[in-house]
Amino acid sequence: MQPSEYADWKTDPTTKGIFKTLKEAREKVKEMLARGATLMGNDGSTAEETGKAVGIIKGIDMILDLKSGDWEEEAEPPDFGN
């Protein structure tokens, strides 16, 4: 995607709506974590549910942080923090 195409896409009302929805979803998951909603006991469920929530936040952040260079066919795969 060329920089001008990216700029058009980023300012498109549909894209803005999707990004707004993603930001709201991210905040809901953060609030869920803050409330302790993933604390399930000692059977490993806490770690699993917390990991899922953190993964959701990380995935949303990756989408929200896309730049025009991320769309190039020769671009490296995204760094997942590994």
mmCIF file as gemmi writes it, N, C-alpha and C atoms, coordinates in Angstrom:
data_model
loop_
_atom_site.group_PDB
_atom_site.id
_atom_site.type_symbol
_atom_site.label_atom_id
_atom_site.label_alt_id
_atom_site.label_comp_id
_atom_site.label_asym_id
_atom_site.label_entity_id
_atom_site.label_seq_id
_atom_site.pdbx_PDB_ins_code
_atom_site.Cartn_x
_atom_site.Cartn_y
_atom_site.Cartn_z
_atom_site.occupancy
_atom_site.B_iso_or_equiv
_atom_site.pdbx_formal_charge
_atom_site.auth_seq_id
_atom_site.auth_asym_id
_atom_site.pdbx_PDB_model_num
ATOM 1 N N . MET Axp A 1 ? 0.86 -1.172 0 1 0 ? 1 A 1
ATOM 2 C CA . MET Axp A 1 ? 0 0 0 1 0 ? 1 A 1
ATOM 3 C C . MET Axp A 1 ? 0.903 1.232 0 1 0 ? 1 A 1
ATOM 4 N N . GLN Axp A 2 ? 0.637 2.113 -0.904 1 0 ? 2 A 1
ATOM 5 C CA . GLN Axp A 2 ? 1.394 3.36 -1.002 1 0 ? 2 A 1
ATOM 6 C C . GLN Axp A 2 ? 1.009 4.297 0.142 1 0 ? 2 A 1
ATOM 7 N N . PRO Axp A 3 ? 1.925 5.194 0.536 1 0 ? 3 A 1
ATOM 8 C CA . PRO Axp A 3 ? 1.609 6.127 1.626 1 0 ? 3 A 1
ATOM 9 C C . PRO Axp A 3 ? 0.328 6.926 1.396 1 0 ? 3 A 1
ATOM 10 N N . SER Axp A 4 ? 0.074 7.34 0.151 1 0 ? 4 A 1
ATOM 11 C CA . SER Axp A 4 ? -1.149 8.109 -0.116 1 0 ? 4 A 1
ATOM 12 C C . SER Axp A 4 ? -2.398 7.231 0.049 1 0 ? 4 A 1
ATOM 13 N N . GLU Axp A 5 ? -2.301 5.971 -0.373 1 0 ? 5 A 1
ATOM 14 C CA . GLU Axp A 5 ? -3.423 5.044 -0.19 1 0 ? 5 A 1
ATOM 15 C C . GLU Axp A 5 ? -3.663 4.78 1.292 1 0 ? 5 A 1
ATOM 16 N N . TYR Axp A 6 ? -2.572 4.643 2.036 1 0 ? 6 A 1
ATOM 17 C CA . TYR Axp A 6 ? -2.679 4.426 3.477 1 0 ? 6 A 1
ATOM 18 C C . TYR Axp A 6 ? -3.354 5.618 4.143 1 0 ? 6 A 1
ATOM 19 N N . ALA Axp A 7 ? -2.959 6.829 3.751 1 0 ? 7 A 1
ATOM 20 C CA . ALA Axp A 7 ? -3.561 8.039 4.326 1 0 ? 7 A 1
ATOM 21 C C . ALA Axp A 7 ? -5.06 8.078 4.039 1 0 ? 7 A 1
ATOM 22 N N . ASP Axp A 8 ? -5.446 7.714 2.816 1 0 ? 8 A 1
ATOM 23 C CA . ASP Axp A 8 ? -6.873 7.67 2.469 1 0 ? 8 A 1
ATOM 24 C C . ASP Axp A 8 ? -7.605 6.628 3.307 1 0 ? 8 A 1
ATOM 25 N N . TRP Axp A 9 ? -6.999 5.45 3.432 1 0 ? 9 A 1
ATOM 26 C CA . TRP Axp A 9 ? -7.612 4.372 4.207 1 0 ? 9 A 1
ATOM 27 C C . TRP Axp A 9 ? -7.764 4.77 5.67 1 0 ? 9 A 1
ATOM 28 N N . LYS Axp A 10 ? -6.711 5.389 6.219 1 0 ? 10 A 1
ATOM 29 C CA . LYS Axp A 10 ? -6.709 5.744 7.644 1 0 ? 10 A 1
ATOM 30 C C . LYS Axp A 10 ? -7.766 6.805 7.958 1 0 ? 10 A 1
ATOM 31 N N . THR Axp A 11 ? -8.071 7.682 7.002 1 0 ? 11 A 1
ATOM 32 C CA . THR Axp A 11 ? -9.048 8.75 7.236 1 0 ? 11 A 1
ATOM 33 C C . THR Axp A 11 ? -10.458 8.386 6.757 1 0 ? 11 A 1
ATOM 34 N N . ASP Axp A 12 ? -10.605 7.217 6.157 1 0 ? 12 A 1
ATOM 35 C CA . ASP Axp A 12 ? -11.921 6.779 5.699 1 0 ? 12 A 1
ATOM 36 C C . ASP Axp A 12 ? -12.861 6.616 6.898 1 0 ? 12 A 1
ATOM 37 N N . PRO Axp A 13 ? -14.113 7.064 6.783 1 0 ? 13 A 1
ATOM 38 C CA . PRO Axp A 13 ? -15.056 6.947 7.906 1 0 ? 13 A 1
ATOM 39 C C . PRO Axp A 13 ? -15.25 5.511 8.406 1 0 ? 13 A 1
ATOM 40 N N . THR Axp A 14 ? -15.229 4.549 7.495 1 0 ? 14 A 1
ATOM 41 C CA . THR Axp A 14 ? -15.377 3.155 7.917 1 0 ? 14 A 1
ATOM 42 C C . THR Axp A 14 ? -14.188 2.718 8.756 1 0 ? 14 A 1
ATOM 43 N N . THR Axp A 15 ? -12.985 3.065 8.311 1 0 ? 15 A 1
ATOM 44 C CA . THR Axp A 15 ? -11.78 2.73 9.071 1 0 ? 15 A 1
ATOM 45 C C . THR Axp A 15 ? -11.818 3.391 10.438 1 0 ? 15 A 1
ATOM 46 N N . LYS Axp A 16 ? -12.206 4.657 10.47 1 0 ? 16 A 1
ATOM 47 C CA . LYS Axp A 16 ? -12.298 5.361 11.757 1 0 ? 16 A 1
ATOM 48 C C . LYS Axp A 16 ? -13.291 4.675 12.685 1 0 ? 16 A 1
ATOM 49 N N . GLY Axp A 17 ? -14.407 4.216 12.132 1 0 ? 17 A 1
ATOM 50 C CA . GLY Axp A 17 ? -15.405 3.515 12.936 1 0 ? 17 A 1
ATOM 51 C C . GLY Axp A 17 ? -14.877 2.197 13.488 1 0 ? 17 A 1
ATOM 52 N N . ILE Axp A 18 ? -14.158 1.466 12.653 1 0 ? 18 A 1
ATOM 53 C CA . ILE Axp A 18 ? -13.575 0.2 13.097 1 0 ? 18 A 1
ATOM 54 C C . ILE Axp A 18 ? -12.552 0.453 14.198 1 0 ? 18 A 1
ATOM 55 N N . PHE Axp A 19 ? -11.697 1.455 14.006 1 0 ? 19 A 1
ATOM 56 C CA . PHE Axp A 19 ? -10.682 1.767 15.015 1 0 ? 19 A 1
ATOM 57 C C . PHE Axp A 19 ? -11.332 2.205 16.326 1 0 ? 19 A 1
ATOM 58 N N . LYS Axp A 20 ? -12.414 2.948 16.248 1 0 ? 20 A 1
ATOM 59 C CA . LYS Axp A 20 ? -13.12 3.378 17.461 1 0 ? 20 A 1
ATOM 60 C C . LYS Axp A 20 ? -13.667 2.16 18.204 1 0 ? 20 A 1
ATOM 61 N N . THR Axp A 21 ? -14.256 1.242 17.46 1 0 ? 21 A 1
ATOM 62 C CA . THR Axp A 21 ? -14.794 0.023 18.06 1 0 ? 21 A 1
ATOM 63 C C . THR Axp A 21 ? -13.682 -0.809 18.693 1 0 ? 21 A 1
ATOM 64 N N . LEU Axp A 22 ? -12.545 -0.911 18.012 1 0 ? 22 A 1
ATOM 65 C CA . LEU Axp A 22 ? -11.416 -1.656 18.564 1 0 ? 22 A 1
ATOM 66 C C . LEU Axp A 22 ? -10.892 -1.013 19.846 1 0 ? 22 A 1
ATOM 67 N N . LYS Axp A 23 ? -10.798 0.314 19.857 1 0 ? 23 A 1
ATOM 68 C CA . LYS Axp A 23 ? -10.332 1.015 21.061 1 0 ? 23 A 1
ATOM 69 C C . LYS Axp A 23 ? -11.291 0.79 22.228 1 0 ? 23 A 1
ATOM 70 N N . GLU Axp A 24 ? -12.585 0.809 21.951 1 0 ? 24 A 1
ATOM 71 C CA . GLU Axp A 24 ? -13.58 0.562 23.002 1 0 ? 24 A 1
ATOM 72 C C . GLU Axp A 24 ? -13.469 -0.869 23.528 1 0 ? 24 A 1
ATOM 73 N N . ALA Axp A 25 ? -13.264 -1.822 22.628 1 0 ? 25 A 1
ATOM 74 C CA . ALA Axp A 25 ? -13.119 -3.219 23.043 1 0 ? 25 A 1
ATOM 75 C C . ALA Axp A 25 ? -11.867 -3.393 23.894 1 0 ? 25 A 1
ATOM 76 N N . ARG Axp A 26 ? -10.784 -2.739 23.487 1 0 ? 26 A 1
ATOM 77 C CA . ARG Axp A 26 ? -9.538 -2.815 24.261 1 0 ? 26 A 1
ATOM 78 C C . ARG Axp A 26 ? -9.75 -2.273 25.67 1 0 ? 26 A 1
ATOM 79 N N . GLU Axp A 27 ? -10.461 -1.158 25.788 1 0 ? 27 A 1
ATOM 80 C CA . GLU Axp A 27 ? -10.715 -0.568 27.106 1 0 ? 27 A 1
ATOM 81 C C . GLU Axp A 27 ? -11.577 -1.478 27.971 1 0 ? 27 A 1
ATOM 82 N N . LYS Axp A 28 ? -12.548 -2.151 27.361 1 0 ? 28 A 1
ATOM 83 C CA . LYS Axp A 28 ? -13.395 -3.088 28.12 1 0 ? 28 A 1
ATOM 84 C C . LYS Axp A 28 ? -12.565 -4.237 28.688 1 0 ? 28 A 1
ATOM 85 N N . VAL Axp A 29 ? -11.629 -4.747 27.892 1 0 ? 29 A 1
ATOM 86 C CA . VAL Axp A 29 ? -10.783 -5.838 28.367 1 0 ? 29 A 1
ATOM 87 C C . VAL Axp A 29 ? -9.858 -5.335 29.476 1 0 ? 29 A 1
ATOM 88 N N . LYS Axp A 30 ? -9.32 -4.127 29.323 1 0 ? 30 A 1
ATOM 89 C CA . LYS Axp A 30 ? -8.476 -3.555 30.379 1 0 ? 30 A 1
ATOM 90 C C . LYS Axp A 30 ? -9.267 -3.392 31.675 1 0 ? 30 A 1
ATOM 91 N N . GLU Axp A 31 ? -10.499 -2.927 31.556 1 0 ? 31 A 1
ATOM 92 C CA . GLU Axp A 31 ? -11.352 -2.77 32.74 1 0 ? 31 A 1
ATOM 93 C C . GLU Axp A 31 ? -11.642 -4.122 33.383 1 0 ? 31 A 1
ATOM 94 N N . MET Axp A 32 ? -11.84 -5.136 32.557 1 0 ? 32 A 1
ATOM 95 C CA . MET Axp A 32 ? -12.076 -6.479 33.061 1 0 ? 32 A 1
ATOM 96 C C . MET Axp A 32 ? -10.868 -6.956 33.874 1 0 ? 32 A 1
ATOM 97 N N . LEU Axp A 33 ? -9.667 -6.712 33.347 1 0 ? 33 A 1
ATOM 98 C CA . LEU Axp A 33 ? -8.451 -7.084 34.074 1 0 ? 33 A 1
ATOM 99 C C . LEU Axp A 33 ? -8.337 -6.308 35.384 1 0 ? 33 A 1
ATOM 100 N N . ALA Axp A 34 ? -8.636 -5.02 35.333 1 0 ? 34 A 1
ATOM 101 C CA . ALA Axp A 34 ? -8.535 -4.18 36.529 1 0 ? 34 A 1
ATOM 102 C C . ALA Axp A 34 ? -9.514 -4.624 37.613 1 0 ? 34 A 1
ATOM 103 N N . ARG Axp A 35 ? -10.68 -5.116 37.225 1 0 ? 35 A 1
ATOM 104 C CA . ARG Axp A 35 ? -11.687 -5.6 38.178 1 0 ? 35 A 1
ATOM 105 C C . ARG Axp A 35 ? -11.332 -6.964 38.749 1 0 ? 35 A 1
ATOM 106 N N . GLY Axp A 36 ? -10.355 -7.615 38.15 1 0 ? 36 A 1
ATOM 107 C CA . GLY Axp A 36 ? -9.995 -8.953 38.6 1 0 ? 36 A 1
ATOM 108 C C . GLY Axp A 36 ? -10.885 -10.038 38.035 1 0 ? 36 A 1
ATOM 109 N N . ALA Axp A 37 ? -11.54 -9.752 36.927 1 0 ? 37 A 1
ATOM 110 C CA . ALA Axp A 37 ? -12.487 -10.709 36.35 1 0 ? 37 A 1
ATOM 111 C C . ALA Axp A 37 ? -11.819 -11.985 35.839 1 0 ? 37 A 1
ATOM 112 N N . THR Axp A 38 ? -10.492 -11.97 35.668 1 0 ? 38 A 1
ATOM 113 C CA . THR Axp A 38 ? -9.807 -13.175 35.195 1 0 ? 38 A 1
ATOM 114 C C . THR Axp A 38 ? -9.269 -14.018 36.345 1 0 ? 38 A 1
ATOM 115 N N . LEU Axp A 39 ? -9.486 -13.58 37.573 1 0 ? 39 A 1
ATOM 116 C CA . LEU Axp A 39 ? -9.014 -14.339 38.736 1 0 ? 39 A 1
ATOM 117 C C . LEU Axp A 39 ? -10 -15.464 39.017 1 0 ? 39 A 1
ATOM 118 N N . MET Axp A 40 ? -9.616 -16.689 38.678 1 0 ? 40 A 1
ATOM 119 C CA . MET Axp A 40 ? -10.536 -17.82 38.712 1 0 ? 40 A 1
ATOM 120 C C . MET Axp A 40 ? -10.232 -18.835 39.808 1 0 ? 40 A 1
ATOM 121 N N . GLY Axp A 41 ? -9.156 -18.719 40.507 1 0 ? 41 A 1
ATOM 122 C CA . GLY Axp A 41 ? -8.785 -19.721 41.501 1 0 ? 41 A 1
ATOM 123 C C . GLY Axp A 41 ? -7.397 -20.259 41.22 1 0 ? 41 A 1
ATOM 124 N N . ASN Axp A 42 ? -7.111 -21.421 41.751 1 0 ? 42 A 1
ATOM 125 C CA . ASN Axp A 42 ? -5.76 -21.972 41.665 1 0 ? 42 A 1
ATOM 126 C C . ASN Axp A 42 ? -5.599 -23.1 40.657 1 0 ? 42 A 1
ATOM 127 N N . ASP Axp A 43 ? -6.554 -23.338 39.819 1 0 ? 43 A 1
ATOM 128 C CA . ASP Axp A 43 ? -6.471 -24.478 38.907 1 0 ? 43 A 1
ATOM 129 C C . ASP Axp A 43 ? -5.826 -24.15 37.565 1 0 ? 43 A 1
ATOM 130 N N . GLY Axp A 44 ? -5.206 -23.018 37.439 1 0 ? 44 A 1
ATOM 131 C CA . GLY Axp A 44 ? -4.589 -22.618 36.178 1 0 ? 44 A 1
ATOM 132 C C . GLY Axp A 44 ? -5.488 -21.769 35.318 1 0 ? 44 A 1
ATOM 133 N N . SER Axp A 45 ? -6.752 -21.678 35.665 1 0 ? 45 A 1
ATOM 134 C CA . SER Axp A 45 ? -7.686 -20.876 34.872 1 0 ? 45 A 1
ATOM 135 C C . SER Axp A 45 ? -7.335 -19.399 34.911 1 0 ? 45 A 1
ATOM 136 N N . THR Axp A 46 ? -6.822 -18.927 36.043 1 0 ? 46 A 1
ATOM 137 C CA . THR Axp A 46 ? -6.46 -17.515 36.157 1 0 ? 46 A 1
ATOM 138 C C . THR Axp A 46 ? -5.415 -17.149 35.117 1 0 ? 46 A 1
ATOM 139 N N . ALA Axp A 47 ? -4.361 -17.957 35.034 1 0 ? 47 A 1
ATOM 140 C CA . ALA Axp A 47 ? -3.301 -17.677 34.061 1 0 ? 47 A 1
ATOM 141 C C . ALA Axp A 47 ? -3.832 -17.751 32.638 1 0 ? 47 A 1
ATOM 142 N N . GLU Axp A 48 ? -4.67 -18.735 32.371 1 0 ? 48 A 1
ATOM 143 C CA . GLU Axp A 48 ? -5.227 -18.895 31.027 1 0 ? 48 A 1
ATOM 144 C C . GLU Axp A 48 ? -6.111 -17.71 30.647 1 0 ? 48 A 1
ATOM 145 N N . GLU Axp A 49 ? -7.024 -17.337 31.525 1 0 ? 49 A 1
ATOM 146 C CA . GLU Axp A 49 ? -7.936 -16.23 31.23 1 0 ? 49 A 1
ATOM 147 C C . GLU Axp A 49 ? -7.197 -14.897 31.151 1 0 ? 49 A 1
ATOM 148 N N . THR Axp A 50 ? -6.222 -14.698 32.027 1 0 ? 50 A 1
ATOM 149 C CA . THR Axp A 50 ? -5.429 -13.469 31.985 1 0 ? 50 A 1
ATOM 150 C C . THR Axp A 50 ? -4.614 -13.419 30.702 1 0 ? 50 A 1
ATOM 151 N N . GLY Axp A 51 ? -4.041 -14.553 30.317 1 0 ? 51 A 1
ATOM 152 C CA . GLY Axp A 51 ? -3.282 -14.622 29.07 1 0 ? 51 A 1
ATOM 153 C C . GLY Axp A 51 ? -4.141 -14.307 27.858 1 0 ? 51 A 1
ATOM 154 N N . LYS Axp A 52 ? -5.359 -14.818 27.847 1 0 ? 52 A 1
ATOM 155 C CA . LYS Axp A 52 ? -6.28 -14.517 26.743 1 0 ? 52 A 1
ATOM 156 C C . LYS Axp A 52 ? -6.56 -13.017 26.671 1 0 ? 52 A 1
ATOM 157 N N . ALA Axp A 53 ? -6.823 -12.412 27.823 1 0 ? 53 A 1
ATOM 158 C CA . ALA Axp A 53 ? -7.139 -10.98 27.853 1 0 ? 53 A 1
ATOM 159 C C . ALA Axp A 53 ? -5.954 -10.153 27.373 1 0 ? 53 A 1
ATOM 160 N N . VAL Axp A 54 ? -4.763 -10.505 27.833 1 0 ? 54 A 1
ATOM 161 C CA . VAL Axp A 54 ? -3.563 -9.778 27.407 1 0 ? 54 A 1
ATOM 162 C C . VAL Axp A 54 ? -3.343 -9.974 25.908 1 0 ? 54 A 1
ATOM 163 N N . GLY Axp A 55 ? -3.601 -11.176 25.404 1 0 ? 55 A 1
ATOM 164 C CA . GLY Axp A 55 ? -3.47 -11.435 23.974 1 0 ? 55 A 1
ATOM 165 C C . GLY Axp A 55 ? -4.445 -10.616 23.142 1 0 ? 55 A 1
ATOM 166 N N . ILE Axp A 56 ? -5.659 -10.458 23.633 1 0 ? 56 A 1
ATOM 167 C CA . ILE Axp A 56 ? -6.649 -9.627 22.94 1 0 ? 56 A 1
ATOM 168 C C . ILE Axp A 56 ? -6.153 -8.191 22.863 1 0 ? 56 A 1
ATOM 169 N N . ILE Axp A 57 ? -5.665 -7.678 23.977 1 0 ? 57 A 1
ATOM 170 C CA . ILE Axp A 57 ? -5.156 -6.298 24.005 1 0 ? 57 A 1
ATOM 171 C C . ILE Axp A 57 ? -3.988 -6.152 23.041 1 0 ? 57 A 1
ATOM 172 N N . LYS Axp A 58 ? -3.051 -7.089 23.06 1 0 ? 58 A 1
ATOM 173 C CA . LYS Axp A 58 ? -1.88 -7.036 22.182 1 0 ? 58 A 1
ATOM 174 C C . LYS Axp A 58 ? -2.308 -7.08 20.712 1 0 ? 58 A 1
ATOM 175 N N . GLY Axp A 59 ? -3.26 -7.938 20.377 1 0 ? 59 A 1
ATOM 176 C CA . GLY Axp A 59 ? -3.737 -8.027 18.996 1 0 ? 59 A 1
ATOM 177 C C . GLY Axp A 59 ? -4.391 -6.74 18.522 1 0 ? 59 A 1
ATOM 178 N N . ILE Axp A 60 ? -5.213 -6.159 19.374 1 0 ? 60 A 1
ATOM 179 C CA . ILE Axp A 60 ? -5.85 -4.886 19.025 1 0 ? 60 A 1
ATOM 180 C C . ILE Axp A 60 ? -4.794 -3.805 18.853 1 0 ? 60 A 1
ATOM 181 N N . ASP Axp A 61 ? -3.808 -3.766 19.756 1 0 ? 61 A 1
ATOM 182 C CA . ASP Axp A 61 ? -2.74 -2.775 19.644 1 0 ? 61 A 1
ATOM 183 C C . ASP Axp A 61 ? -1.98 -2.918 18.328 1 0 ? 61 A 1
ATOM 184 N N . MET Axp A 62 ? -1.744 -4.16 17.897 1 0 ? 62 A 1
ATOM 185 C CA . MET Axp A 62 ? -1.037 -4.372 16.63 1 0 ? 62 A 1
ATOM 186 C C . MET Axp A 62 ? -1.821 -3.779 15.466 1 0 ? 62 A 1
ATOM 187 N N . ILE Axp A 63 ? -3.126 -3.94 15.463 1 0 ? 63 A 1
ATOM 188 C CA . ILE Axp A 63 ? -3.956 -3.386 14.393 1 0 ? 63 A 1
ATOM 189 C C . ILE Axp A 63 ? -3.952 -1.863 14.449 1 0 ? 63 A 1
ATOM 190 N N . LEU Axp A 64 ? -4.125 -1.319 15.648 1 0 ? 64 A 1
ATOM 191 C CA . LEU Axp A 64 ? -4.185 0.137 15.796 1 0 ? 64 A 1
ATOM 192 C C . LEU Axp A 64 ? -2.859 0.81 15.464 1 0 ? 64 A 1
ATOM 193 N N . ASP Axp A 65 ? -1.759 0.071 15.593 1 0 ? 65 A 1
ATOM 194 C CA . ASP Axp A 65 ? -0.434 0.64 15.356 1 0 ? 65 A 1
ATOM 195 C C . ASP Axp A 65 ? 0.084 0.418 13.937 1 0 ? 65 A 1
ATOM 196 N N . LEU Axp A 66 ? -0.757 -0.098 13.035 1 0 ? 66 A 1
ATOM 197 C CA . LEU Axp A 66 ? -0.307 -0.336 11.663 1 0 ? 66 A 1
ATOM 198 C C . LEU Axp A 66 ? 0.158 0.954 11.003 1 0 ? 66 A 1
ATOM 199 N N . LYS Axp A 67 ? 1.251 0.846 10.276 1 0 ? 67 A 1
ATOM 200 C CA . LYS Axp A 67 ? 1.799 1.968 9.508 1 0 ? 67 A 1
ATOM 201 C C . LYS Axp A 67 ? 1.788 1.582 8.029 1 0 ? 67 A 1
ATOM 202 N N . SER Axp A 68 ? 1.973 2.554 7.154 1 0 ? 68 A 1
ATOM 203 C CA . SER Axp A 68 ? 1.9 2.261 5.72 1 0 ? 68 A 1
ATOM 204 C C . SER Axp A 68 ? 2.946 1.234 5.301 1 0 ? 68 A 1
ATOM 205 N N . GLY Axp A 69 ? 4.136 1.246 5.874 1 0 ? 69 A 1
ATOM 206 C CA . GLY Axp A 69 ? 5.176 0.29 5.522 1 0 ? 69 A 1
ATOM 207 C C . GLY Axp A 69 ? 4.843 -1.138 5.911 1 0 ? 69 A 1
ATOM 208 N N . ASP Axp A 70 ? 3.923 -1.315 6.837 1 0 ? 70 A 1
ATOM 209 C CA . ASP Axp A 70 ? 3.533 -2.653 7.269 1 0 ? 70 A 1
ATOM 210 C C . ASP Axp A 70 ? 2.77 -3.405 6.186 1 0 ? 70 A 1
ATOM 211 N N . TRP Axp A 71 ? 2.328 -2.706 5.168 1 0 ? 71 A 1
ATOM 212 C CA . TRP Axp A 71 ? 1.52 -3.312 4.116 1 0 ? 71 A 1
ATOM 213 C C . TRP Axp A 71 ? 2.343 -3.727 2.907 1 0 ? 71 A 1
ATOM 214 N N . GLU Axp A 72 ? 3.619 -3.398 2.902 1 0 ? 72 A 1
ATOM 215 C CA . GLU Axp A 72 ? 4.456 -3.743 1.758 1 0 ? 72 A 1
ATOM 216 C C . GLU Axp A 72 ? 4.617 -5.255 1.689 1 0 ? 72 A 1
ATOM 217 N N . GLU Axp A 73 ? 4.613 -5.782 0.48 1 0 ? 73 A 1
ATOM 218 C CA . GLU Axp A 73 ? 4.7 -7.231 0.314 1 0 ? 73 A 1
ATOM 219 C C . GLU Axp A 73 ? 6.03 -7.785 0.79 1 0 ? 73 A 1
ATOM 220 N N . GLU Axp A 74 ? 7.08 -6.985 0.745 1 0 ? 74 A 1
ATOM 221 C CA . GLU Axp A 74 ? 8.398 -7.429 1.171 1 0 ? 74 A 1
ATOM 222 C C . GLU Axp A 74 ? 8.627 -7.224 2.663 1 0 ? 74 A 1
ATOM 223 N N . ALA Axp A 75 ? 7.653 -6.681 3.358 1 0 ? 75 A 1
ATOM 224 C CA . ALA Axp A 75 ? 7.822 -6.37 4.781 1 0 ? 75 A 1
ATOM 225 C C . ALA Axp A 75 ? 8.01 -7.643 5.594 1 0 ? 75 A 1
ATOM 226 N N . GLU Axp A 76 ? 8.779 -7.513 6.665 1 0 ? 76 A 1
ATOM 227 C CA . GLU Axp A 76 ? 8.985 -8.617 7.595 1 0 ? 76 A 1
ATOM 228 C C . GLU Axp A 76 ? 7.684 -8.901 8.337 1 0 ? 76 A 1
ATOM 229 N N . PRO Axp A 77 ? 7.499 -10.128 8.786 1 0 ? 77 A 1
ATOM 230 C CA . PRO Axp A 77 ? 6.304 -10.409 9.588 1 0 ? 77 A 1
ATOM 231 C C . PRO Axp A 77 ? 6.325 -9.594 10.874 1 0 ? 77 A 1
ATOM 232 N N . PRO Axp A 78 ? 5.173 -9.314 11.449 1 0 ? 78 A 1
ATOM 233 C CA . PRO Axp A 78 ? 5.131 -8.488 12.653 1 0 ? 78 A 1
ATOM 234 C C . PRO Axp A 78 ? 5.875 -9.14 13.808 1 0 ? 78 A 1
ATOM 235 N N . ASP Axp A 79 ? 6.481 -8.31 14.644 1 0 ? 79 A 1
ATOM 236 C CA . ASP Axp A 79 ? 7.168 -8.775 15.844 1 0 ? 79 A 1
ATOM 237 C C . ASP Axp A 79 ? 6.141 -8.892 16.958 1 0 ? 79 A 1
ATOM 238 N N . PHE Axp A 80 ? 5.949 -10.088 17.453 1 0 ? 80 A 1
ATOM 239 C CA . PHE Axp A 80 ? 4.961 -10.318 18.496 1 0 ? 80 A 1
ATOM 240 C C . PHE Axp A 80 ? 5.566 -10.194 19.883 1 0 ? 80 A 1
ATOM 241 N N . GLY Axp A 81 ? 6.704 -9.505 19.985 1 0 ? 81 A 1
ATOM 242 C CA . GLY Axp A 81 ? 7.328 -9.289 21.278 1 0 ? 81 A 1
ATOM 243 C C . GLY Axp A 81 ? 8.138 -10.483 21.749 1 0 ? 81 A 1
ATOM 244 N N . ASN Axp A 82 ? 8.48 -11.371 20.817 1 0 ? 82 A 1
ATOM 245 C CA . ASN Axp A 82 ? 9.27 -12.554 21.2 1 0 ? 82 A 1
ATOM 246 C C . ASN Axp A 82 ? 10.734 -12.258 21.137 1 0 ? 82 A 1
